[in-house]
Amino acid sequence: MDSDGNQAASQQAAPRSLRGSTARLGASLLGMARTRLELASIEFAEERNRIQQQLALLIAASGLLMFAVLFAATWVIVYFWDTNRLTAIAIVALVFAAAGAVLLLVRSKAARSAPTPFSATIAEFERDRAALAGGMDGGPSAPPLP
């Protein structure tokens, strides 16, 4: 009976340790997910603040520059009104068109070179994936990314 008692105790211990390990693994995964979501929310708030600041500056600068350009264009047209009014109007319109095209090109280049939003969160998820994949294979986990 003693061997049967030891066998029954070891059978009860196996499900308990499996349940405990599963619970610890689940708690660890939830902890990692929570940390990553907190990081994502911080990055989102930083990105939102950066965009709001840039938008406010862009609107203010655009308004002031529009007035400056309007007055400069009006001055050029008034100055040449008696001699070459149509030529003056055409040149002012061409300058505006060229400046607009240049600004669109600059904006396009800036959009292409902008950093990826949430890059730190994506990097953390990739580290987690590599660590979990290394742990499941039985091999060493991947080193952290720089």
Rosetta blueprint (number, residue, H / E / L):
1 M L
2 D H
3 S H
4 D H
5 G H
6 N H
7 Q H
8 A H
9 A H
10 S H
11 Q H
12 Q H
13 A H
14 A H
15 P H
16 R H
17 S H
18 L H
19 R H
20 G H
21 S H
22 T H
23 A H
24 R H
25 L H
26 G H
27 A H
28 S H
29 L H
30 L H
31 G H
32 M H
33 A H
34 R H
35 T H
36 R H
37 L H
38 E H
39 L H
40 A H
41 S H
42 I H
43 E H
44 F H
45 A H
46 E H
47 E H
48 R H
49 N H
50 R H
51 I H
52 Q H
53 Q H
54 Q H
55 L H
56 A H
57 L H
58 L H
59 I H
60 A H
61 A H
62 S H
63 G H
64 L H
65 L H
66 M H
67 F H
68 A H
69 V H
70 L H
71 F H
72 A H
73 A H
74 T H
75 W H
76 V H
77 I H
78 V H
79 Y H
80 F L
81 W H
82 D H
83 T H
84 N H
85 R H
86 L H
87 T H
88 A H
89 I H
90 A H
91 I H
92 V H
93 A H
94 L H
95 V H
96 F H
97 A H
98 A H
99 A H
100 G H
101 A H
102 V H
103 L H
104 L H
105 L H
106 V H
107 R H
108 S H
109 K H
110 A H
111 A H
112 R H
113 S L
114 A L
115 P L
116 T L
117 P L
118 F L
119 S H
120 A H
121 T H
122 I H
123 A H
124 E H
125 F H
126 E H
127 R H
128 D H
129 R H
130 A H
131 A H
132 L H
133 A H
134 G H
135 G H
136 M H
137 D H
138 G L
139 G L
140 P L
141 S L
142 A L
143 P L
144 P L
145 L L
146 P L
